[in-house]
Amino acid sequence: IVLSLGSPVYSHELDRAIEYAAESGAITVAATGNDRLGTRWVSAPASSTRAIAVASTTAGSGDEPVRSSYYSNVGPHPGTTDLSGGETADASVDVAAPGHEIETTVATSNGDLVTETLSGTSMSAPIVGAVVATLGSSDPETVRETLRDAAEPVEDAAEAAVGAGLVDAGDRCRLDDGG
């Protein structure tokens, strides 16, 4: 399940839904939010302990290195600013993926398809969701560990901003059973 949405206010109902999904064998991947300069912290539902929290990076190219996107929310969450009663304390970014200036096809209100360039953690989360789908595991913690272990560090970016680093869909990102 990919959740490209977010709120600075915690939702018990959404957290329970993610818990139910995990118990039913689904992995939830959630965008961390795009308000680093405002609310700052990993937003809900990415702040759920059962969700894999995904931040945004630039793609990097040529001499331009990969960087944390300036708007991508960070952790660890203090658990005091979102009405969660401390439930989101220590919520952090797990991994990051390119989400800045991503060219994509979108539908207009009249049904036409157009190409647009979009930016945000909502662009990053589906990339990680696709990698998760290739892993074939229904255990959120195993998947989180696998993603973090295989992630490529992002030079000059703090773990608070990009978690373990840039998601890697290559040979390094495999479950221990070879899956």
Salt bridges, closest charged atoms under 4 A:
GLU13 OE2 - ARG16 NH2 3.85
GLU19 OE2 - ARG50 NH1 3.43
ASP82 OD2 - HIS77 NE2 3.36
GLU87 OE2 - HIS12 ND1 3.61
ASP94 OD2 - ARG144 NH1 2.67
GLU101 OE2 - HIS100 NE2 3.61
GLU141 OE2 - ARG144 NH2 3.05
GLU152 OE2 - ARG172 NE 3.29
ASP156 OD2 - ARG67 NH1 3.67
GLU159 OE2 - ARG148 NH2 2.77
ASP168 OD2 - ARG172 NE 3.17
ASP171 OD1 - ARG174 NH2 3.83
